Amino acid sequence: MKVLSVFGTRPEAIKMGPLVRALGEAPGIDSQVCITGQHRAMLDQVMSLFDIVPDHDLDVMLPDQTLNGLCARLFERLDALYARVQPDRVLVHGDTSTAMTAAVAAFHRRIPVGHVEAGLRTGDLSRPWPEEMNRRVIDVLADFLFAPTVRSRANLLQEHLGGTILVTGNTVIDALQQTVRRLEQDAGLRAQLDAPLRMLDPRRRLLLVTGHRRESFGQGFEDICRALAALAARTDLQIVYPVHLNPNVQGPVHAHLGHLANVHLIAPQDYLSFVRLMQRADVILTDSGGVQEEAPALGVPVLVMRDVTERPEAVEAGVVKLVGTAPQRIIEAVTAALQRPAQSRRFDPDASPYGDGRASARIVAALRGAPLPEFAAARRASAIASSTSCEVTP
């Protein structure tokens, strides 16, 4: 069976990395990888981390490319690639425009599609945009729906889709588990990753910030930056913000925060460096979907700068809190989370409702016709929430 995995962004590569490795080791599977060339430097870092050498590189990115322009180029190049390679199955991940286009192009050629991380929903096509639309389209077309959680499966069942649904856990926990194991076993590597941030004061609490959502461009990022500037007035706090390269993020962040001594604006981090930063953080303030899944397994409270999330499981467990972009709400939420005593960070998949490190094995087994028992979130997650809760009064 020839399986072609198609992805283009760093988050996709992180979550597909363990699966691609597992596919490459599986008997009877000819695994090939196609990358689309987005976020080239960050993508290459992840590919190197998981020892993945792409078989096909579409190199579709152009300066100031629109989503429609990207999809048009992807349709043309993917159609030619599918005709040449003749895969038995295409695997796509998540909710990017690349994943959606790859799935539609495969459907047009009657190639079966497997959707990794199927069934996530907010119920609002505008939030996140265009991701909510993308994932719905893929799920309609896919014949294999690899849902990360029981709730994701329930979303799919409610929509009466035709694909086979399997609850696998999320492959991001596979990736995190492998990465944390590597960090724990290599003190030299930890020191190397910590070296660029030697300016951090171990006596101060650490707030790690990431933000890049399109729906926050403009006023949303202005408000986020005002909240961070106010928090930076605390003498017991330091802020590290790997700033996304998009000008809509770079502009307000550097204008509002670039002059503040205890705010460290750094370049986007490779995956190893970012996991190490999460390990060191006391609180994470983010709008990322992946961080909502990863940080709970590291025991770090997460405040999400969004009003809705397609990952409600961690909110219900009490380890993630939705805070939106209103400055006062962000300030109050961070303040409340920092009242927890500092503690060492360790990987514990039972603290996360998103996986147990075996999602890739379940997907490979399903493709080979010998599915493994489905993932069930550990009952301990809700108990752990009492010690990692980041709840604040609305």
Salt bridges, closest charged atoms under 4 A:
ASP51 OD2 - ARG21 NH2 3.75
ASP57 OD2 - ARG40 NH1 2.83
ASP59 OD1 - ARG40 NH2 3.75
ASP79 OD1 - ARG109 NE 2.70
ASP95 OD2 - ARG135 NH1 2.67
GLU117 OE2 - LYS15 NZ 2.67
GLU117 OE2 - HIS93 NE2 3.67
GLU117 OE1 - ARG311 NH2 3.52
ASP124 OD2 - ARG127 NE 3.07
GLU131 OE1 - ARG213 NH2 3.19
GLU131 OE2 - ARG214 NH1 3.79
GLU132 OE1 - ARG135 NH2 2.58
GLU132 OE2 - ARG136 NH2 3.16
ASP139 OD1 - HIS115 ND1 2.49
ASP139 OD2 - ARG121 NH2 2.89
ASP143 OD1 - ARG89 NH1 2.69
GLU159 OE2 - ARG121 NE 2.73
ASP194 OD2 - ARG276 NH2 2.98
ASP194 OD1 - ARG280 NH1 3.29
ASP201 OD1 - ARG203 NE 3.05
GLU215 OE2 - ARG213 NE 3.67
GLU222 OE1 - HIS256 NE2 2.57
ASP223 OD1 - ARG226 NH2 2.32
ASP236 OD2 - ARG234 NH2 2.76
ASP282 OD1 - ARG205 NE 3.12
ASP282 OD1 - ARG345 NH2 3.69
ASP287 OD1 - HIS212 ND1 3.32
GLU293 OE1 - LYS15 NZ 2.85
GLU293 OE2 - ARG311 NE 2.57
ASP307 OD2 - ARG127 NH1 3.71
GLU310 OE2 - ARG135 NH1 3.45
GLU310 OE1 - ARG306 NH2 2.48
GLU310 OE2 - ARG311 NH1 2.85
GLU316 OE2 - ARG151 NH2 2.28
ASP348 OD2 - ARG346 NH2 3.90
ASP348 OD2 - ARG380 NH2 3.09
ASP350 OD2 - ARG380 NH2 3.42
ASP356 OD2 - ARG362 NH2 2.90
GLU374 OE1 - ARG153 NH1 2.78
GLU391 OE1 - LYS321 NZ 3.60
